[in-house]
Amino acid sequence: MENMALIVDVLDDIDEGIVVHAVGGAIEWANSTAQRILGLTLDELTGRTSIDPRWRAVRVDGSDWPGDSHPATVTLTTLTSVTNAIMGVHRPAGDLVWISLTSRPSFAENGSLRAVVVTCRDVTDFHRWWEHLTPTEAHLSPQFVRSPIAMCLSEFDGDVLVANDAFCDLMGRSRADCIGHGLHRFTHPDDVRASVHQRERLLDGDIPSLSVVERYMRPDGTERLGLVFATMTDVGCSRQMFVQIIDLIGDHRRDSGVDGDVIGHRTLATFALVGIIHVDPSGDITFVNDRCRALFAVESSMLPSRCRDAGLTRLHPDDRAEVVAAWDRALESGSAFEVSARLLIPSGRPRWIRLQAGPLTDPDGDFAGFVGIVHDVTEERLDAERLSWRASRDPLTGLGNRTFLSERANGALGAADQEVALMLLNLDGFKTTNDAFGHVAGDVVLMTIADRLGALVDDEDVLARIAGDEFAILLIGSDRVAALERLVIDCEASAALPIDTESGPVGNTFTVGAARGRGGESSLDELLRQADAEVTTRRAQLG
C-alpha cells in the first residue's frame, strides 16, 4: 500500500494529466493535473463517461464533438490507441480549455481489457496563438502549409504540434502519425545521438539556432536526408521549437540536370551558420558555400574543385588521416559519416569542426555523391573540456581529485612491470586549525600546501587532493620510485614551514604513508590500503 501511495503521489506531481476509465467507460481516477486542466475535482470526475453531454466538447473548427467519437470511447470500442486529438472542453466555470488527448488501452495478463488510460495536456496558449494571428502571420500561415520546405512546430519536449504537408511528405507519414510524436522517433538513432548536445544547448538558450544534417526513416524502409534549421520561439506563455528541414535527397532528384545545379536550394549559400559542400561521385567538390570557405580560411575566389586540397592542408596532422579515411569510405560505400577534426588557421587559435555528410542518389537510385555540413564546434569542445576538467579537479586547490588519481593510476598499473609508488600525506590536526583560526584560514593552509607540494613533484608525477585533509602523490617509473624517500622528507619539511593567514601564522605537519606496486600485479585500491595502514601505524607510534 505504501508503494501504491508513492506512485499516486508521483503521478500527481507530473505536468501531464492522467484519467483512467473503467471497462464500462466510467472514470475511476484522475491525477491532480487532469483535475486542474478540466476544472473538476476527483469526486466530480469519478463516474463520468466520455458520452456525458456536460463536457460540451468541440472540435478545432468549432463543431460539436460527439461523445461516441471521444478518444476514450474509440479506444474502449476498438481497443486501439488514439494519439494527440485536439479537443475543446467547456469547464464548469464557463471558459473553454483546449487539450491534447491520447488514449491507450491497458490489458490484463490474460489479454482482456483492464482499463483505458487517457493522458492530456493543456494546449490553450498554443491554440490561441494559432487562432489569433496578426495580419502578417495570417498571410504567412497559408505559406507555412504550402511551403516546399518541411516545417513543424514542436513542444519543449520535442513532440510535434503542427506540421505542414512537406513535413509529412518528407517523413512519409500522415499528419495524424506525425502530430504528437517526437521528431526523434523518425530520425536515425545515430543522428539523434550526434545532435543531442546541440539540441540541449538550444533548449537552454546557449545558442540562438541549430543546424544539423539528419536521416529520417520512413515506413516504406527508405531514408531521406534533411538539412535541419531550428530556433526557439515564444508561443503564448511557453517556448516552442520551430523546425525547418530541407529535403536534400528529394531536392537533388528534382533538380538533377537542371543547369548543372545539384544543390536543390541554391540559396543555401546565403546561410551563415553552417558550412555546406557538395561532392560528386568521383570525390570532387562541386559546391562550397561562403561559411565553409570562412571556416577553412579558403579564398572566396578559389574554385570548388581546389578547395579539398586546400582544406586538407588546414587539418591538424593528427586528424588528417581520419578525415580522409571517412571521406573515402563514404565514396566507396555510399554511406553517411560524421567526423570531428581540428583546423590550424593561419591567424587565430586552432578551431574544432564537425563534418556530417549524407549520400545523395539520382532518379534511378544510384549514388550521386554526398552533401556535407560543416559545424564550428570549438565552443562545444571547450565546454566539454572545461566540464571534464572540473569533474577531475579539486575546486579549492586546482589539484586532481580522487577520480583524476584513479584514471592516472589505472593507466600506469595497466602497463606490465611498470614500477609505481603511492604516497598518502595526511595533514595533522587540520580540524583543530579550522576550529581555532576559521575556515578561511583553513582554505589558505590547503592552497599553500598544494602549491608547495606542486613545487616538489615532477611533471610526470600525479598530485591529488583526495579528501579534506589528505593528499596523494603517485610516482610512475623506476627513476621516480627511487626518489620516494627523498620526496617524503621534502614534503614533511615543506609542511613544517609556518603559513601566514589573516588569523596569524599556522604550523602544520604531515603523517606520510607509502606503498610500492607494479603494473599487472597491483591495483590502486591495494596501494591505498597499504599506504593508509602505514599512516595509521605511524600515528599510533607518535601517540
Secondary structure, 3 states (H helix, E strand, C coil): CHHHHHHHHHHHHCCCEEEEECCCCCEEEECHHHHHHHCCCHHHHCCCCCCCHHHCCECCCCCECCHHHCHHHHHHHHCCCEEEEEEEEECCCCCEEEEEEEEEEEECCCCCEEEEEEEEEECHHHHHHHHCCCHHHHHHHHHHHHCCCEEEEECCCCEEEEECHHHHHHHCCCHHHHCCCEHHHCECHHHHHHHHHHHHHHHHCCCCEEEEEEEEECCCCCEEEEEEEEEEEEECCEEEEEEEEEEHHHHHHHHCCCCCCCCCCHHHHHCCCCEEEEECCCCCEEEECHHHHHHHCCCCCCCHHHHHHHHHHHECHHHHHHHHHHHHHHHHHCCCEEEEEEECCCCCCCEEEEEEEEEEECCCCCEEEEEEEEEECHHHHHHHHHHHHHHCECCCCCCECHHHHHHHHHHHHCCCCCEEEEEEEEECCHHHHHHHHCHHHHHHHHHHHHHHHHHHCCCCCEEEEEECCEEEEEEECHHHHHCHHHHHHHHHHHHHCCEEECCEEECCCEEEEEEEEECCCCCHHHHHHHHHHHHHHHHHHHC
